[in-house]
Amino acid sequence: MLDKKRLKNLGINIKSERLRKNISQERLAELTNISRNSVSLIETGKINPTILKVIDIASVLGVDISVLLKEV
């Protein structure tokens, strides 16, 4: 149960930063070389991305990875 909450928080953080930067799920997917569907699943906490993907997402969003890992 704790893992689900942590994945949900990660997804919320990613979505928040993506929206703050005005980047679509499709564009984030293109820039990180993952599918738009995977971006959606990550943002809703339904899949657990690899740490390398989280690093890629942070890089594309121009934030430190710690921003995405807040409360995870």
Summary of the structure (lengths in Angstrom):
residues: 72
radius of gyration: 10.8
end to end distance: 12.9
largest distance: 31.5
contacts: 193
relative contact order: 0.22
helix: 69%
strand: 0%
